[in-house]
Amino acid sequence: MDCIFCKIVAGEIPSKKIYEDELVYVFEDIAPTAPIHYLIIPKEHISSAAEITPENSTVISHIFEVIAKLAKELNIQDGFRIVNNCGESAGQTVFHLHFHLLAGRKLEWPAG
């Protein structure tokens, strides 16, 4: 499989790891849009949120548990954003399910 995130999880492409367990990998975005900009990905390849099924959905709840843990550790419980782009028209550029954790500055809406 030619998936950049699968290669990051496998250690074939370097990344700045923030957190890892048996299900997920968290690393710094290489083009951050906020002082804190991490990507949270399942180690299992799931192409997008449109591919979540009863068989693989456990990892999604775990991802949000990890985000809550990181928010506490980073002391950002008062304000952070979680973003998921699903599909090319929505801005998804890497077709491996991932969530952006953004914090460290005032975040505007629409995204800015």
Chimera marker file (.cmm) of the C-alpha trace (Angstrom):
<marker_set name="trace">
<marker id="1" x="0.000" y="0.000" z="0.000" r="1" g="1" b="0" radius="0.5"/>
<marker id="2" x="1.326" y="3.428" z="-0.902" r="1" g="1" b="0" radius="0.5"/>
<marker id="3" x="-0.133" y="5.341" z="2.059" r="1" g="1" b="0" radius="0.5"/>
<marker id="4" x="2.090" y="7.991" z="3.630" r="1" g="1" b="0" radius="0.5"/>
<marker id="5" x="0.407" y="7.619" z="7.043" r="1" g="1" b="0" radius="0.5"/>
<marker id="6" x="0.821" y="3.829" z="6.997" r="1" g="1" b="0" radius="0.5"/>
<marker id="7" x="4.511" y="4.436" z="6.241" r="1" g="1" b="0" radius="0.5"/>
<marker id="8" x="4.748" y="6.881" z="9.168" r="1" g="1" b="0" radius="0.5"/>
<marker id="9" x="3.172" y="4.309" z="11.515" r="1" g="1" b="0" radius="0.5"/>
<marker id="10" x="5.611" y="1.667" z="10.219" r="1" g="1" b="0" radius="0.5"/>
<marker id="11" x="8.564" y="3.990" z="10.874" r="1" g="1" b="0" radius="0.5"/>
<marker id="12" x="9.480" y="4.177" z="7.178" r="1" g="1" b="0" radius="0.5"/>
<marker id="13" x="8.935" y="7.956" z="7.132" r="1" g="1" b="0" radius="0.5"/>
<marker id="14" x="10.102" y="10.047" z="10.082" r="1" g="1" b="0" radius="0.5"/>
<marker id="15" x="7.645" y="12.066" z="12.158" r="1" g="1" b="0" radius="0.5"/>
<marker id="16" x="7.672" y="13.905" z="15.458" r="1" g="1" b="0" radius="0.5"/>
<marker id="17" x="5.713" y="11.468" z="17.609" r="1" g="1" b="0" radius="0.5"/>
<marker id="18" x="3.546" y="12.912" z="20.357" r="1" g="1" b="0" radius="0.5"/>
<marker id="19" x="1.761" y="9.744" z="21.498" r="1" g="1" b="0" radius="0.5"/>
<marker id="20" x="1.417" y="6.110" z="20.490" r="1" g="1" b="0" radius="0.5"/>
<marker id="21" x="-0.434" y="3.055" z="21.742" r="1" g="1" b="0" radius="0.5"/>
<marker id="22" x="-1.599" y="-0.191" z="20.191" r="1" g="1" b="0" radius="0.5"/>
<marker id="23" x="-4.418" y="1.485" z="18.213" r="1" g="1" b="0" radius="0.5"/>
<marker id="24" x="-3.388" y="5.051" z="17.385" r="1" g="1" b="0" radius="0.5"/>
<marker id="25" x="-0.433" y="7.219" z="16.486" r="1" g="1" b="0" radius="0.5"/>
<marker id="26" x="-0.252" y="10.978" z="17.106" r="1" g="1" b="0" radius="0.5"/>
<marker id="27" x="2.314" y="13.239" z="15.477" r="1" g="1" b="0" radius="0.5"/>
<marker id="28" x="2.941" y="16.880" z="14.643" r="1" g="1" b="0" radius="0.5"/>
<marker id="29" x="1.547" y="18.198" z="11.370" r="1" g="1" b="0" radius="0.5"/>
<marker id="30" x="4.383" y="19.224" z="9.030" r="1" g="1" b="0" radius="0.5"/>
<marker id="31" x="2.447" y="22.336" z="7.954" r="1" g="1" b="0" radius="0.5"/>
<marker id="32" x="0.816" y="23.549" z="11.188" r="1" g="1" b="0" radius="0.5"/>
<marker id="33" x="-1.968" y="26.125" z="11.137" r="1" g="1" b="0" radius="0.5"/>
<marker id="34" x="-1.928" y="26.620" z="14.920" r="1" g="1" b="0" radius="0.5"/>
<marker id="35" x="0.763" y="26.471" z="17.624" r="1" g="1" b="0" radius="0.5"/>
<marker id="36" x="-0.552" y="23.011" z="18.517" r="1" g="1" b="0" radius="0.5"/>
<marker id="37" x="-1.444" y="21.043" z="15.379" r="1" g="1" b="0" radius="0.5"/>
<marker id="38" x="-1.325" y="17.295" z="15.783" r="1" g="1" b="0" radius="0.5"/>
<marker id="39" x="-2.637" y="14.516" z="13.576" r="1" g="1" b="0" radius="0.5"/>
<marker id="40" x="-4.315" y="11.577" z="15.269" r="1" g="1" b="0" radius="0.5"/>
<marker id="41" x="-4.538" y="8.476" z="13.100" r="1" g="1" b="0" radius="0.5"/>
<marker id="42" x="-5.609" y="4.883" z="13.585" r="1" g="1" b="0" radius="0.5"/>
<marker id="43" x="-2.773" y="2.438" z="12.970" r="1" g="1" b="0" radius="0.5"/>
<marker id="44" x="-5.218" y="0.340" z="10.976" r="1" g="1" b="0" radius="0.5"/>
<marker id="45" x="-5.708" y="1.767" z="7.488" r="1" g="1" b="0" radius="0.5"/>
<marker id="46" x="-9.200" y="3.237" z="7.163" r="1" g="1" b="0" radius="0.5"/>
<marker id="47" x="-9.501" y="5.453" z="4.094" r="1" g="1" b="0" radius="0.5"/>
<marker id="48" x="-11.902" y="8.052" z="5.495" r="1" g="1" b="0" radius="0.5"/>
<marker id="49" x="-14.764" y="8.635" z="7.912" r="1" g="1" b="0" radius="0.5"/>
<marker id="50" x="-17.034" y="7.275" z="5.183" r="1" g="1" b="0" radius="0.5"/>
<marker id="51" x="-15.373" y="3.876" z="5.725" r="1" g="1" b="0" radius="0.5"/>
<marker id="52" x="-16.187" y="3.593" z="9.441" r="1" g="1" b="0" radius="0.5"/>
<marker id="53" x="-18.097" y="0.382" z="10.155" r="1" g="1" b="0" radius="0.5"/>
<marker id="54" x="-19.306" y="-1.494" z="13.233" r="1" g="1" b="0" radius="0.5"/>
<marker id="55" x="-16.207" y="-3.683" z="12.825" r="1" g="1" b="0" radius="0.5"/>
<marker id="56" x="-13.699" y="-0.805" z="12.978" r="1" g="1" b="0" radius="0.5"/>
<marker id="57" x="-15.527" y="1.884" z="14.963" r="1" g="1" b="0" radius="0.5"/>
<marker id="58" x="-13.962" y="1.028" z="18.325" r="1" g="1" b="0" radius="0.5"/>
<marker id="59" x="-10.800" y="2.825" z="17.269" r="1" g="1" b="0" radius="0.5"/>
<marker id="60" x="-12.794" y="6.044" z="16.717" r="1" g="1" b="0" radius="0.5"/>
<marker id="61" x="-13.972" y="6.228" z="20.320" r="1" g="1" b="0" radius="0.5"/>
<marker id="62" x="-10.425" y="5.435" z="21.400" r="1" g="1" b="0" radius="0.5"/>
<marker id="63" x="-9.117" y="8.320" z="19.272" r="1" g="1" b="0" radius="0.5"/>
<marker id="64" x="-11.418" y="10.719" z="21.106" r="1" g="1" b="0" radius="0.5"/>
<marker id="65" x="-10.293" y="9.304" z="24.464" r="1" g="1" b="0" radius="0.5"/>
<marker id="66" x="-6.686" y="9.976" z="23.415" r="1" g="1" b="0" radius="0.5"/>
<marker id="67" x="-7.622" y="13.521" z="22.352" r="1" g="1" b="0" radius="0.5"/>
<marker id="68" x="-9.193" y="14.162" z="25.776" r="1" g="1" b="0" radius="0.5"/>
<marker id="69" x="-6.072" y="12.800" z="27.491" r="1" g="1" b="0" radius="0.5"/>
<marker id="70" x="-3.801" y="14.994" z="25.368" r="1" g="1" b="0" radius="0.5"/>
<marker id="71" x="-5.987" y="18.060" z="26.006" r="1" g="1" b="0" radius="0.5"/>
<marker id="72" x="-5.534" y="17.557" z="29.750" r="1" g="1" b="0" radius="0.5"/>
<marker id="73" x="-1.788" y="16.978" z="29.442" r="1" g="1" b="0" radius="0.5"/>
<marker id="74" x="-1.414" y="20.066" z="27.224" r="1" g="1" b="0" radius="0.5"/>
<marker id="75" x="-3.727" y="22.119" z="29.458" r="1" g="1" b="0" radius="0.5"/>
<marker id="76" x="-5.949" y="23.087" z="26.519" r="1" g="1" b="0" radius="0.5"/>
<marker id="77" x="-9.309" y="21.857" z="27.867" r="1" g="1" b="0" radius="0.5"/>
<marker id="78" x="-10.663" y="25.419" z="27.601" r="1" g="1" b="0" radius="0.5"/>
<marker id="79" x="-10.391" y="25.459" z="23.822" r="1" g="1" b="0" radius="0.5"/>
<marker id="80" x="-9.318" y="23.182" z="21.027" r="1" g="1" b="0" radius="0.5"/>
<marker id="81" x="-10.686" y="22.085" z="17.679" r="1" g="1" b="0" radius="0.5"/>
<marker id="82" x="-10.893" y="18.626" z="16.135" r="1" g="1" b="0" radius="0.5"/>
<marker id="83" x="-11.174" y="18.544" z="12.340" r="1" g="1" b="0" radius="0.5"/>
<marker id="84" x="-11.781" y="15.666" z="9.956" r="1" g="1" b="0" radius="0.5"/>
<marker id="85" x="-11.957" y="16.172" z="6.210" r="1" g="1" b="0" radius="0.5"/>
<marker id="86" x="-13.857" y="13.385" z="4.483" r="1" g="1" b="0" radius="0.5"/>
<marker id="87" x="-13.338" y="13.117" z="0.751" r="1" g="1" b="0" radius="0.5"/>
<marker id="88" x="-11.487" y="15.163" z="-1.817" r="1" g="1" b="0" radius="0.5"/>
<marker id="89" x="-14.230" y="17.816" z="-2.100" r="1" g="1" b="0" radius="0.5"/>
<marker id="90" x="-13.967" y="18.405" z="1.657" r="1" g="1" b="0" radius="0.5"/>
<marker id="91" x="-10.203" y="18.876" z="1.491" r="1" g="1" b="0" radius="0.5"/>
<marker id="92" x="-8.969" y="15.396" z="2.378" r="1" g="1" b="0" radius="0.5"/>
<marker id="93" x="-5.521" y="15.029" z="0.807" r="1" g="1" b="0" radius="0.5"/>
<marker id="94" x="-4.274" y="11.886" z="2.564" r="1" g="1" b="0" radius="0.5"/>
<marker id="95" x="-6.723" y="9.024" z="2.258" r="1" g="1" b="0" radius="0.5"/>
<marker id="96" x="-6.053" y="7.499" z="5.656" r="1" g="1" b="0" radius="0.5"/>
<marker id="97" x="-8.558" y="8.558" z="8.312" r="1" g="1" b="0" radius="0.5"/>
<marker id="98" x="-7.097" y="11.303" z="10.470" r="1" g="1" b="0" radius="0.5"/>
<marker id="99" x="-8.172" y="13.988" z="12.861" r="1" g="1" b="0" radius="0.5"/>
<marker id="100" x="-6.454" y="17.348" z="13.291" r="1" g="1" b="0" radius="0.5"/>
<marker id="101" x="-6.133" y="18.599" z="16.873" r="1" g="1" b="0" radius="0.5"/>
<marker id="102" x="-5.713" y="22.390" z="16.796" r="1" g="1" b="0" radius="0.5"/>
<marker id="103" x="-5.067" y="24.678" z="19.762" r="1" g="1" b="0" radius="0.5"/>
<marker id="104" x="-2.826" y="27.369" z="21.145" r="1" g="1" b="0" radius="0.5"/>
<marker id="105" x="-4.504" y="30.374" z="19.552" r="1" g="1" b="0" radius="0.5"/>
<marker id="106" x="-8.001" y="31.779" z="19.156" r="1" g="1" b="0" radius="0.5"/>
<marker id="107" x="-9.700" y="29.733" z="16.459" r="1" g="1" b="0" radius="0.5"/>
<marker id="108" x="-12.249" y="31.496" z="14.265" r="1" g="1" b="0" radius="0.5"/>
<marker id="109" x="-15.265" y="30.038" z="12.485" r="1" g="1" b="0" radius="0.5"/>
<marker id="110" x="-15.545" y="29.378" z="9.669" r="1" g="1" b="0" radius="0.5"/>
<marker id="111" x="-12.125" y="27.823" z="9.971" r="1" g="1" b="0" radius="0.5"/>
<marker id="112" x="-9.397" y="30.389" z="10.071" r="1" g="1" b="0" radius="0.5"/>
<link id1="1" id2="2" r="1" g="1" b="0" radius="0.2"/>
<link id1="2" id2="3" r="1" g="1" b="0" radius="0.2"/>
<link id1="3" id2="4" r="1" g="1" b="0" radius="0.2"/>
<link id1="4" id2="5" r="1" g="1" b="0" radius="0.2"/>
<link id1="5" id2="6" r="1" g="1" b="0" radius="0.2"/>
<link id1="6" id2="7" r="1" g="1" b="0" radius="0.2"/>
<link id1="7" id2="8" r="1" g="1" b="0" radius="0.2"/>
<link id1="8" id2="9" r="1" g="1" b="0" radius="0.2"/>
<link id1="9" id2="10" r="1" g="1" b="0" radius="0.2"/>
<link id1="10" id2="11" r="1" g="1" b="0" radius="0.2"/>
<link id1="11" id2="12" r="1" g="1" b="0" radius="0.2"/>
<link id1="12" id2="13" r="1" g="1" b="0" radius="0.2"/>
<link id1="13" id2="14" r="1" g="1" b="0" radius="0.2"/>
<link id1="14" id2="15" r="1" g="1" b="0" radius="0.2"/>
<link id1="15" id2="16" r="1" g="1" b="0" radius="0.2"/>
<link id1="16" id2="17" r="1" g="1" b="0" radius="0.2"/>
<link id1="17" id2="18" r="1" g="1" b="0" radius="0.2"/>
<link id1="18" id2="19" r="1" g="1" b="0" radius="0.2"/>
<link id1="19" id2="20" r="1" g="1" b="0" radius="0.2"/>
<link id1="20" id2="21" r="1" g="1" b="0" radius="0.2"/>
<link id1="21" id2="22" r="1" g="1" b="0" radius="0.2"/>
<link id1="22" id2="23" r="1" g="1" b="0" radius="0.2"/>
<link id1="23" id2="24" r="1" g="1" b="0" radius="0.2"/>
<link id1="24" id2="25" r="1" g="1" b="0" radius="0.2"/>
<link id1="25" id2="26" r="1" g="1" b="0" radius="0.2"/>
<link id1="26" id2="27" r="1" g="1" b="0" radius="0.2"/>
<link id1="27" id2="28" r="1" g="1" b="0" radius="0.2"/>
<link id1="28" id2="29" r="1" g="1" b="0" radius="0.2"/>
<link id1="29" id2="30" r="1" g="1" b="0" radius="0.2"/>
<link id1="30" id2="31" r="1" g="1" b="0" radius="0.2"/>
<link id1="31" id2="32" r="1" g="1" b="0" radius="0.2"/>
<link id1="32" id2="33" r="1" g="1" b="0" radius="0.2"/>
<link id1="33" id2="34" r="1" g="1" b="0" radius="0.2"/>
<link id1="34" id2="35" r="1" g="1" b="0" radius="0.2"/>
<link id1="35" id2="36" r="1" g="1" b="0" radius="0.2"/>
<link id1="36" id2="37" r="1" g="1" b="0" radius="0.2"/>
<link id1="37" id2="38" r="1" g="1" b="0" radius="0.2"/>
<link id1="38" id2="39" r="1" g="1" b="0" radius="0.2"/>
<link id1="39" id2="40" r="1" g="1" b="0" radius="0.2"/>
<link id1="40" id2="41" r="1" g="1" b="0" radius="0.2"/>
<link id1="41" id2="42" r="1" g="1" b="0" radius="0.2"/>
<link id1="42" id2="43" r="1" g="1" b="0" radius="0.2"/>
<link id1="43" id2="44" r="1" g="1" b="0" radius="0.2"/>
<link id1="44" id2="45" r="1" g="1" b="0" radius="0.2"/>
<link id1="45" id2="46" r="1" g="1" b="0" radius="0.2"/>
<link id1="46" id2="47" r="1" g="1" b="0" radius="0.2"/>
<link id1="47" id2="48" r="1" g="1" b="0" radius="0.2"/>
<link id1="48" id2="49" r="1" g="1" b="0" radius="0.2"/>
<link id1="49" id2="50" r="1" g="1" b="0" radius="0.2"/>
<link id1="50" id2="51" r="1" g="1" b="0" radius="0.2"/>
<link id1="51" id2="52" r="1" g="1" b="0" radius="0.2"/>
<link id1="52" id2="53" r="1" g="1" b="0" radius="0.2"/>
<link id1="53" id2="54" r="1" g="1" b="0" radius="0.2"/>
<link id1="54" id2="55" r="1" g="1" b="0" radius="0.2"/>
<link id1="55" id2="56" r="1" g="1" b="0" radius="0.2"/>
<link id1="56" id2="57" r="1" g="1" b="0" radius="0.2"/>
<link id1="57" id2="58" r="1" g="1" b="0" radius="0.2"/>
<link id1="58" id2="59" r="1" g="1" b="0" radius="0.2"/>
<link id1="59" id2="60" r="1" g="1" b="0" radius="0.2"/>
<link id1="60" id2="61" r="1" g="1" b="0" radius="0.2"/>
<link id1="61" id2="62" r="1" g="1" b="0" radius="0.2"/>
<link id1="62" id2="63" r="1" g="1" b="0" radius="0.2"/>
<link id1="63" id2="64" r="1" g="1" b="0" radius="0.2"/>
<link id1="64" id2="65" r="1" g="1" b="0" radius="0.2"/>
<link id1="65" id2="66" r="1" g="1" b="0" radius="0.2"/>
<link id1="66" id2="67" r="1" g="1" b="0" radius="0.2"/>
<link id1="67" id2="68" r="1" g="1" b="0" radius="0.2"/>
<link id1="68" id2="69" r="1" g="1" b="0" radius="0.2"/>
<link id1="69" id2="70" r="1" g="1" b="0" radius="0.2"/>
<link id1="70" id2="71" r="1" g="1" b="0" radius="0.2"/>
<link id1="71" id2="72" r="1" g="1" b="0" radius="0.2"/>
<link id1="72" id2="73" r="1" g="1" b="0" radius="0.2"/>
<link id1="73" id2="74" r="1" g="1" b="0" radius="0.2"/>
<link id1="74" id2="75" r="1" g="1" b="0" radius="0.2"/>
<link id1="75" id2="76" r="1" g="1" b="0" radius="0.2"/>
<link id1="76" id2="77" r="1" g="1" b="0" radius="0.2"/>
<link id1="77" id2="78" r="1" g="1" b="0" radius="0.2"/>
<link id1="78" id2="79" r="1" g="1" b="0" radius="0.2"/>
<link id1="79" id2="80" r="1" g="1" b="0" radius="0.2"/>
<link id1="80" id2="81" r="1" g="1" b="0" radius="0.2"/>
<link id1="81" id2="82" r="1" g="1" b="0" radius="0.2"/>
<link id1="82" id2="83" r="1" g="1" b="0" radius="0.2"/>
<link id1="83" id2="84" r="1" g="1" b="0" radius="0.2"/>
<link id1="84" id2="85" r="1" g="1" b="0" radius="0.2"/>
<link id1="85" id2="86" r="1" g="1" b="0" radius="0.2"/>
<link id1="86" id2="87" r="1" g="1" b="0" radius="0.2"/>
<link id1="87" id2="88" r="1" g="1" b="0" radius="0.2"/>
<link id1="88" id2="89" r="1" g="1" b="0" radius="0.2"/>
<link id1="89" id2="90" r="1" g="1" b="0" radius="0.2"/>
<link id1="90" id2="91" r="1" g="1" b="0" radius="0.2"/>
<link id1="91" id2="92" r="1" g="1" b="0" radius="0.2"/>
<link id1="92" id2="93" r="1" g="1" b="0" radius="0.2"/>
<link id1="93" id2="94" r="1" g="1" b="0" radius="0.2"/>
<link id1="94" id2="95" r="1" g="1" b="0" radius="0.2"/>
<link id1="95" id2="96" r="1" g="1" b="0" radius="0.2"/>
<link id1="96" id2="97" r="1" g="1" b="0" radius="0.2"/>
<link id1="97" id2="98" r="1" g="1" b="0" radius="0.2"/>
<link id1="98" id2="99" r="1" g="1" b="0" radius="0.2"/>
<link id1="99" id2="100" r="1" g="1" b="0" radius="0.2"/>
<link id1="100" id2="101" r="1" g="1" b="0" radius="0.2"/>
<link id1="101" id2="102" r="1" g="1" b="0" radius="0.2"/>
<link id1="102" id2="103" r="1" g="1" b="0" radius="0.2"/>
<link id1="103" id2="104" r="1" g="1" b="0" radius="0.2"/>
<link id1="104" id2="105" r="1" g="1" b="0" radius="0.2"/>
<link id1="105" id2="106" r="1" g="1" b="0" radius="0.2"/>
<link id1="106" id2="107" r="1" g="1" b="0" radius="0.2"/>
<link id1="107" id2="108" r="1" g="1" b="0" radius="0.2"/>
<link id1="108" id2="109" r="1" g="1" b="0" radius="0.2"/>
<link id1="109" id2="110" r="1" g="1" b="0" radius="0.2"/>
<link id1="110" id2="111" r="1" g="1" b="0" radius="0.2"/>
<link id1="111" id2="112" r="1" g="1" b="0" radius="0.2"/>
</marker_set>
